[in-house]
Amino acid sequence: MSAPRLHPRTIEAVKERADIVDVVGEHVVLKKKGREFVGICPFHDDKSPSMTVSPAKQFYYCFSCGAGGNSIKFLMELQRQSFSDVVLELARKYQLPVETLEGPQQERLRQQLSRRDQLHKALALAAGWFRAQLRTPEGAAALAYLREQRGLSETTLESFGLGYAPERWDGLFSHLHQLEGLAPELLEAAGLVVPRKGSSATDSRGYYDRFRHRVMVPITDRQGRIIGFGGRSLDGAEPKYLNSPETEVFEKGKHLFGLDKAVNAIRKDDRAVVVEGYFDVIALHAAGITNAVAALGTALSSQQITQLCRCCDGKRLILNFDTDRAGVRAAQRAIGEVEQLALQGQLELRVLQLPAGKDPDEFLKEHGAGDYRALLDQAPVWLDWQIDQVLEGRDLARSDQFQQSVSELVVLLGKLPASAVRSRYLQQVAERLSGGQARLALQLEDDLRQQVKGQRWHGRSQRWEQPGESGLRERAEAELLRLYLHCPSHRGGIRAELRRRELDDFALAHHRQLWAAISALEEDNLGEGRLEAVNRGTDPGGDLAELDLPRLLSDQLLMDQPDLLGRLTPLLEPSDVQRLSLQNPQLQLRGATAALERQRSLKRCRHLLNAWGTQRLETLERCIARLLEEDSATAPAGLDMETRIDAMFAELNSDALRFQELYYNERQHISHLDDQRRAGYEDVLRQRQDAGTAAPLDSLPA
């Protein structure tokens, strides 16, 4: 169907309503600079803020790549959508009437907008019913829980619209369907009811309530419209917190709990506090700390962070997650989303960990809002917190734990772009590692500086990657992960080999996410200390084989990250040909790791060759001329002219000779890796021929 011809009135209404700062600010973190805003341009590989957004002119312009235009042009270029699609999307967002020049098309568009209105109506009616149930005898236990255990006042209960879902199979469904006349399909689309197995869509008895015997917390969008619910179990039933599924009006990664109530306080305080749970937000607001919000059961996303940054000019965020392992992982994931912006000074990120492992709700009950505000003011910068996490619980007197700490700190400090800040942190870390020994601290600082230089080169090594190598890397990484998932008895050996070759930091984002999920499952079952021992090769890791990782990961990703599950299905469920290639895991491991290490060495070779080529060589004639100019009285005794010429040539060309030596050493290492890869390929191919399987060559190691 061709795109509808929009009426000029609709286009003008969208242009007037779609503020350029709001539109661009949803996709780019903007920072106020005078009367305008600046940010990282999304249309090219921008390293420093080169995009300017002018509220007065309603125009954006990038001084590096030349991209510019109004809010509609920005979305057309960013999302690769047509003019009509962008205008329609903005009209839906701002609830503007849509007029077209064709009657049938106009009717269909109105139906789409009406559908969302119907979902909002169903959710609002459900919220009202939940609130009413809280005041019935059936809801007495839930009301007591909120008043006595949570300590919430009537004002807070009303402000957040808290309610109760009775322990009935179809209480809400009967009310909304029979009394309010809402269709079962609409209630299902709103995430309020669930169809019974085997029932037909036309059978009104084929549905039951999603939420039962739970305290109900309405979730609202920025406009204050109810888009979903969070239900807290009252009888210990799992899950403890049950959220609405994603619907046409509810996308978890795009909304923040409490943002509609917190936005004015965030602007006034010029900072946002991000906590983990609904009741943490409610408790903080009840205590007068109204700039608090929470993510909706998922890791904090870049879109959520961008929304918060739009609310405060200083772009100041404080993460206050729980101190258990899950909370620390959530904080690390959130840091990963904004790390580059924080490094570039585009926002200020801090992490608050409350004492004694308490969450905000517990802390406020014992200490009060004043003490909490004081801790907020003292919250450390994200990098200081990450350094503390690396060193926490480590015995630096043990060489293995000391080396592990150094390796992780080098990775952290290697991310810092500003040399002055990096020098400060190098000194600070060296002092902590030295235990107060001044001479040792100086030696450690120099050693750390050299290691950080190497780490920073690896961070920029993508510059030396050639076309086609990314595909080779993806196949090799996928092969390693497939081996790990489906050859459980070899997991300990695979981990040790990856650590030995420094390949356990996967390059592709979805591979890193899968490896992090695997490690989290294994840590929960074995414990972090044992898993690290397996990585170091001091523990064979036999227990790792007992975990059915493909099943556990499929279940976990299906609940938390369904989009990622689609990308990882070929790894979790390999084809018959891929399973054949797993018959000799040792050879496959050797071939895949050698291929990845070879790619890294090739990039380093290109870097060294480039550095070698930029050196200005001093000729032998120049060396001879300089020696002749020297006073013979100053010449070292016992050295003939040829020896002196060689020494001066080496001195004047030391950098070039060093790059030359490093380059040839790297080439020799690549030759050794090629021998490993060829041996693995020939052995596997011979095994296939002997077995008569004749597997395709693309299933063998690269």
N, C-alpha and C positions, 0 to 999 in steps of 0.2 A: 504494500500500500504506500502511495506517495505521501510525503509529509504534508500536513495541513497548512493551508494558507492562513496565516495569523492576521487578525485585524490590527491595523496600526495602533488602535487604542490600547490593545494588550501589550504591544511592544513598548510603547511609551510608558505605560504603567510599570512594566518590569524595569526599564532603565531608571525611572525615578526612585523605585523602591530598593533596587540592588546596589547598596553602597559599596564602592570599590574597596574600601578598607575591610569591610565584613567579608566580601567575596574572596579577595586575595588572602585575607587572614585565616580563612578556613583551611588553606593549603600551604601557606608559608608563614613562618613565625616573623611577625613584623615588630620593629622596634621604633619608637617615636624619636624623630630627629628634627628638632625645630617644629615647623608646621607640617612636615611630611613624615612618612614612614619609610624605613629601609629594611631589606631582607635579602636572603639568598635566592637568586633567580632559579626557577625550576626548569627553565628551557635550555640550559646548558650546564656544564660541569663547573658550577660557580664555587669558588673557594672563599671569597669574602663578599659581604653584602654589596651587590651592584644594582639591585632593583630598587627604584624609588616609586612610592605610591602617594599620589597627591589627592587628599580629600577635597580640596577646593576645586580642582580641575576634574575630579572623578576619572583619573587617568593613571596608568602605570607605565613605566619605561625602564628598560635595562640598558645601562650605559656600556655593557660589555658586548651583548649579542644583538642589541637593537630591538628586542621584542617590546611591543607597546600596544596600548589600546584601552578600551573601557572594560567593564566587568564582564560583559557578554563575550567579547573577544578573548579575554583571559581564559574563560571556561572552554570556549571552542578549541583553543590551542592546547590547553592542558589535558582535556578529556577526549580530544579528537571527536567531537560531536558537531552536528550541524547547527546552524543558527536556530532553526525551529526547535530542535531538541533542548537546547540550552534555555531558550526563552520559556518553554513549557515547564522545564524543571524548576526554574526560578519562580514561575507563577505558582506552582504547587507549593513550593517552600514558603512563599510569602502570602499564600492564600488569596491570590489575586484572581478576579474573574477572567476566564479565557474566552475570547471571541474569535471565531474563524469565519471565513467567507463562504464555507459550505455547511449547510445545515446538518447532514449526517455526521460529518467529522466533529462538529461542535458538540453533538449529542454524546458521542463516544467519549470525548474528553471530559465532559461533565460527569459521565458515569464513573470514570476513573477517579476523579476528585471526590465524588460522592461516596465511593467505596471507602476511602480513607476516613471521611467524616463519620461513616457508619461504624468503623472500627473504634474510633475515638469515643463515640457515643456508647458503644457496648462496654468499653473499659471504664468509662465514667460511671455508668449504672452499676457495674460490678463493684467499684470502689465504694459507692454509696451503700450497697447491700452489705459489704464486709464491715463497714463502720457501724451499721445498724446491728449486726450480729454480735458485735463486741459488747453491746449494752443489754443483751438478753441473758437469761439464766444460763443458757448453753455456753455463753462466752465469758462467764464469771472467772474461770480459771485463767483465761488469756488476759483479762483486764487486771487481775491480781498480779500476774507475771509482769505486766508492763509497769504497774504502779509500784509494786513492792520490790521485785528483783531488779528491775531496770531503773526504778526511782524517777519515773517520768510524770510530769504534771499534766493536768487537763489541758493546759495551753499547748504543751508540746504534742499531746495526742491529737488535738484538733489541727495544729499547724501541719503535721506530717500526714494527716488523714489515716492513722493506723486503724486496722480493723481485725476481724477474725473470720477464718473459714471454718465452718462447723464440721464435725466428724460425720458427714453424710456424703453419700455417693453422688447425689444429684441435686443438692440444695440450691446451688447457684444456677445450675442449668434449668431447673424447673421454674425458678423465679424469672430469669431472663427470657426463656422461651415461651412459657405459658402466660405470664402476667405482662411482660413487656413486649411480647410478640416478635422477638428477634430470632432469626433463622439459625438452626444448628450449625450450618456451614460457616456463618459469620462468626459465631462464638468460637468455633474451632480455629478459624483464621486469626482471631484475636488472641489465641493461646490460652483461653479460659477453660475449655473442655477438651476431652480426648475421646476419639471414637473407639468403641469396643471392637475387639477383633471379630471379624466375620460379619459385622453388621453392615447394612446398606446405608447409603448417604441419606435416603429418604425416611429412614426409621428413626423417629425422635427418641426412642428408647435405647438407641445404640450409642449413647454418649454418657460420660461421667465427668465429674468435676476434676480438674487438674490439681487443685489445692484443697486439702482436707486436714482439719485439726491443726491449723497453723496460724500464727500471728501474721497478718498481711501488711506489707509495706508497699504503698503505691510508688511507682517510678514515673517521674514526669520529665518532659523535655524542657528546653529553654523557655518555651512559651507557657509552661505550666500545665500542658495537656498530659493526661495519664496515658502512658504508652505500654506499661507492663507492671508486673508485681514481683516482689520477693517475699517468699513465705518461710517463716522460721518455725521449725518443728517444736512442738510442746511436749512430746512424749518420747523423745530420743530416737524417733524414726529417721532413717537415712533417706535422702541426704538431709543434713542439718538445715541447710538453706536451699530452697528450691526456687529457681528463677523462671520467669516466663520464657518460652522459646522465642527465637527471633521471628518477627512478623513483618508485614509491610510497613508498620509504623515503629517497630522496635528493633534497632541494630545495636547490640551491646557495645561494640567498639566505637560507636559514634556519640554515645551519651554518657553523662556523669551523674551519679545520684546526688541530689541536693544542689545542683548547679543553679537552678532557677531561684533558689532561696539564698544562695551564697554570692551571686554575681556582684551585688552592690557592695557587700563587705569586702570582697576580693579587690574591687577597685579602690575602696577607701583605704584598706590596709596595704595595698600594693603587693600582695603576696597571697598565694593559695596553698592550703594544707590538704594533702591527699592522703586519705586513710584507707583501710581495707574494707570495713564492713558498714552496713546500713546503720547499725546501732552506735557505731563509733561516731558517725556524722550526726546522728540525732542527739547523742549525749553532748557533743561539742557545741552544737547549736543551742541546746538547753542551757549550757553553761555560759553562753554569751560569745562563744568563739564561732562566729557564723561564716567564716571564710573557708569552711571545711567541706570537701566533697569526697566521693568514693567511686572507684571503678566498679563495673557491674559484673563481678565474678570472673573477669578475664584480666590478663596483663594490661597495664596501662598502655594505650595505643598512641601513635603519633597524632591522630586526629583529636583525641581527648586532650593531649598536651597542648596542641595548637589552640583549642577552644579556651583553655585556661590562660594561655599567654595573651590572648586577645583581651582578656579582662583586666590585666594589670600592666601598666607602662613599664615597670621595672623587670617584667618577665621573671618573677621570683617564685619558685616552687619549692615546697618542703614536703618530702615523702615521709610519712609516719606509718610504716608497716609493722606487723608483728615481728618479734625477734626469733620466732621459730624458723626452722629450715625453709618452710614454704614462704614465709614472709621475707626472708633474706633473698630467696630466689626471685620473688616478685619485685623487690627493690632493684635487684641487678638487671632484670628484664626492662624495667622502666628506665633505668639509667641508660641502657643500650639504645632506647628509642631517641633520647635527646643528647647523647654523648657528644656528637659532633657540634650541635648548637651550643652546648655548654663550653666546649673547648674553644669555640670561636667567639665566646663572649656574648652570644645572642640571648642567653638566659642565665639566670643564677639558680643553680640546683643544690639543695641541701637535703640531708637525710637525718631524721631524728629517730633515735632508738630510746624508748622509755626505760628507766631502770627496772630491774627485777623482772624483766620479760613481760611487763604489763601492756595491755592495749589501752587506747585513750579512755574508753569507758571505765575500766578498772582504776586507772590512774586518777581520773577526776573524782571518783567516789572517795578516794583516800587522801588526795592532796589539794584538789580544788583547781579552779581556772587560773589563778595567779601563778602557781608553780608551773602549770603547763605552758603558759605564755612565756615564762622565763626560759624554759627549756627550748621553746621555739626560737627565741632570740639567740640562743647559744648553739643551735644545731650546726654541726660541721658541714663544710663543703663536701660534695659527693665524692671527690677524690680522696679526701682525708678519711672518709668513712670506708671507702674501698680498701685503703691501705690498712686500716684497723682490722677489716675482715680477713685480709691475707695473713696478718700476724697473730690474730686471735687464736689462742689454744696451741700455738706452735712453740715447741721447745727449741730455741735457737742454739742451744748447746749441742744439739744433735746435728751432725753434718747433713743427713738426708733432708731433715725439715728446714734447715738453714738454706740449702740449695734450692729447695722447692719454693721457699719464700722469695728468694732472690729472683728466680725465674718469673714468678707471677708479678713481682713489683716492676721488673724491667718491662714487661708487657704494658703495665699501666702507665708508667712514666714515658714510655716511647710514644704514647698518643699525644703528649703535650706539645703544641706547636711553638709556643713562645719560649725562647731560650732562657729568659730571666726567670720565669715561673718554673721551668724545668730544673734550673740550677738550684732554686730554693728547695724544691722537693727532693732533689738528689742529696742535698746536704742533710735535710730532715730525716730521710730514710736511712742514710748511712749512720747517723747518730743513733737511731733506734736499733739498728742491726749490730752496732759495735758495743752496745751495753754501756755507753759512757766513756769508752777508751778513746781518747782524742786521736792518738796516732793511728789506731786501727780505723777510726772513722774516716780519716783522710785517705787512707789506702782504699777503703771500700767505696768512697765517693768517686775516686778516679776509675776504679774497676766498673762501677755501675754506669758511669758516663760512657765508657767504651761499649758496654753491652747495649745501652740504650741507643747508641748510634747505629749499631747493627740492627736492632729491632725497628728503628725508624726506616732503615733502608728496606726491610721486608715489607713494611707498611706501604711503601711507594713502589713496590716491585711490579705492580700491575702495568706501570708505564712501559716495562720491557717485555710485555706479553705480546705475542704475534697472533694474527688471525688464525682461528682453528684450534688454538691451544686450550681455550676455555672448554670446548667440547670434549677434548681428550681428558682434561682434568675432571669434568663432570662424570665421564664414564668410569674413570679410575676410582673416584670417590664412591660412586654408586656400587662398584664391585666390592669395595672394602666393606661398606655397610651391609650389603647383601650377604657377604661371608659371615659377618658378625651375627646377623639375625638368624641365619639358617644353618650355621655350623656351631652349635652351642658349646661343644666340647673344646673348641679352639679359641673361645672368647678371651681367656686369660692371655694366651700367646699373642693374639691380635692386639690387645691393649698394650702389652709390653713393647711390641714391635713399633706401633704407632708412636709411643712416647720416645723410644730410642731414636727414631728417625725424625722426631719433632713434626709429626704429621697429624696430630690429634686435634688440631684446630682447622676444621674443614672450611674450605674457601666459599662454597655455595651456601646461601642463607638457609634454604630448606634442609640441606644436609646438616648444617650446624644445629638447627632446631631439632632434628631427629636425634642427633647424638646427645644433645642436652636432655631430651626426654628419656633416652635410654639410660643415661647416667643417673638421672633423678630416680628412676625406678630401681636401679641397682643399688644406689645409696640407701634407699628406704629399706631394702631387704638385707644388704650386707653391712651397711654402715660406711660413712665417708672414709674413715681411716683405712679400712680394709681395701676399699676400691682404689685408694691412692697407692697402697702397697702392691696391688695387682698391676697398676700402671708402671710402677718402678721395677716390676719383675721380681719382687721379693716374696710375693704370694702367688701361687699358681692359679688361684681364682676358680677352683673346681665348682664352687657353689653357683657360679654364674650360669652354668649349663642347666640349672633347675628352673630357670625363669622362661616362661613361654612368651618371649618378647613380642613376636608378631601379633599375638592375640591381645596382650595387655596394651600395646601401643595403639592397635586399631580401636579398642574400646575407649581409650583415653582421648585419642584425637577425634573420634566421632563425637564425643561430648564437648570437647574444648575448642578444637580447631578443624572443623569439617573441610574447609578449603585446603588446608595443608594435607589432610588425609588423601585427597584426590591426587595430589602430586606425588605422594609417597607410596601409593598402592603398588606400583611395579616393584618396589623394594620389599614391601611386606608380603606380597603374593607373587613370587617370581613365576615366569613361564616354564614350560617343560625344558626348553633349550637352556634357559638360565640355570635351572636346577642341575642339568648335566654338567655345567661348567663348575659346579661346586663339589665335584667328586674328589678333587685333589686340593684341599684348602691351602696347604702349605705352599704349593707352587703358585696358586692364584694370589696368595698374600704377597709372595716375593715379587711377582710380576707387577701387581697394582701399586705397591709401595715404591718400587724402583721407578715406575712410570711417573708418579707424583714427584718423587725426589729429583728425577731428571728434569722435569719442567722447572722446578725451582732453581736448579743449577744453571739451566739454559738462560733464564732471565738474569741471573747474577752474572753470567758470562757477558751478556749484552751490556749490562751496566758497567762491568770492568773494562770491556773493550771501548766503550764510549769514553770512560774516564781516562783510559790510557791514550786514546786518540787526541784528547784535549790538552795533553801535556806538551810543553815546548821543550824539545830535546836540545841539549847543549852538545855540539859536535866535538870530536877529538881535537880538531884544529883550534877550537876555542879554549879547550883545556890546556893545550900546549902553550897558547899565547898567554894565558893567565899565569902559568908556571914560570914562563920566561920573565914576566913582569915582576914576579916576587923576588925579593932580595935573597940571594943564595945563602946568606947567613941565617935566614929563618927556616931554611929547608930542614926537615928531619934528617938526622944523621943515619947513615947506613942504608938509605933507600936510593935505588937508581931511578933514572928519569922515567922508565917504562912503568915501574911500580907506582910512582907518584902520579903519572897520567891516569892509570887505571883507578887509583883511589879518588882522584878529583872527578873523573867521569862518573863514578858511582855516587859521589856526594852530590854533584850538581843535578843528577838525573834520578835521585833516590825515589821520588814519587812515581815516576814513569816505570822504573824498574820494579817497584813494589807491585804496581798494577799488573805489570807483565807477568810477574811470578804468580800472583793470585789467579790471573786468568788461566795460565797453563795448569796450575793445580786443579782448578775447577774443571778444565777440559779432561784431565786425567781421571777425575772423579766420575764424570759423565761416561767415559769409556768403561769404567768399572761397573757402573749401573747398567750400561748396555749389555755387558756380559751376563749380568743377573737376569735381565729381561729376556735375552735370547735363550738362555738355559731354561727358564721357566716355560717359554713358548714351545720350544722343541720337545721338552718332556711331556707337556700336556698334550701336544699334537700326537706324539707317539703313543701316548696312553689311549687317546680317542681311536686311533687307527687300530691298535691292538684289540680294543673292545668292540670295534666295528660300528661305533656310534656316528662317526663322521659329522661331528658337530660343526656348525658354521664357524668361519674364522672370526666373525665379530663377537663370538661368545668367549673367545680366548683372550688372555692378557694382552694389553697393548704393548 
